């Protein structure tokens, strides 16, 4: 008795060959895609370096003057943020330090690495600009002998929520273009400060 073998039960050789070719092509495409992605990633490195370079070259400590509602024409930095002094400081005396936690809430205005002087912007007097070295060796910008700071509680430009705040051994005031403290303004309302503002020391 003979057993008939039906050809249709076995896949034709050309089908097996075709499947192998398709699989091989898929692997090749995937490999090329991976290679292209790697090349793109490698090519992005110079771009990243350029971005860093641009940031460094444009980094300048600028002090100018602008009108801020509630306090008038006062000193601001290059980004338009209001600048402050601490009454317990003058000249080379620094009482707002990183070790005391002060600069976490009142960031000091420092010169970029390699810079030796700040730039006077519109309304500021270049002759009143100076520097003082902090405990970390950074050069902090001064104006009329007052070390300058911004305030973490200021949400952006055109505000002075730190005006009249008492903390870290003194009172914080904005400065006019002559480098004198602007006093006598009202305290910021509690609603204008972040939740848990007790951390600012007021």
C-alpha positions, 0 to 999 in steps of 0.5 A: 500500500502506498501513501500519497504525499500531497504537495499542498501540505508542505510549503513550497520552497519559494515561500520559505525563501520569500519569508527568509528574504522578508525577515532579512530585509526587516532586520537590515532596515531596523539596523539602519534605523538604529544606525541613523538614530545613533548618528543623529544623537552623535550629531547633536553633541556639537549643537549642545556645545554651541547652546552652552557657549551661547549661554556663557557668552551672553551671561552678563551681570547688568544693573539698571533702573526701572519703574516698579509699582509701589516703590517707584524707580528702583534698581533691577537686574538684566532680567528686570527683577527687582534688586534689594539690599540688607540694612545689616550689610554695607561695603565688605560686610556680608551677613546674608550667606549660604551657610545661614540659609539666607541666599536660598531665599535672597539669591546674591547677584554675582558676576559670571565666571571670568568677569571682573565687573558688572555692567551699568544698564539704563538709569544706573551709574557705573561709578557706583558699581563694585564687587565684594567676595563672598565666603565661596569666593564668588564676586558679589555685585555691589551698588554704592557699597551695598551687596545686591540680591533678588528675592525668591518671593518675587514672581517675576518682573515689576514686583517688589514683594521683598520690600520692607521684609525683616529677616536675617539680621536686618531689613530688606529694601529696594534701592534708587539709582543713587544707591540709597535705600527706598524706605517707608513703603508698605509691606507686601500683603501675605497673599502675595507671598508663597505658601509657607513664607515663614521660611523667608524669615518674616 
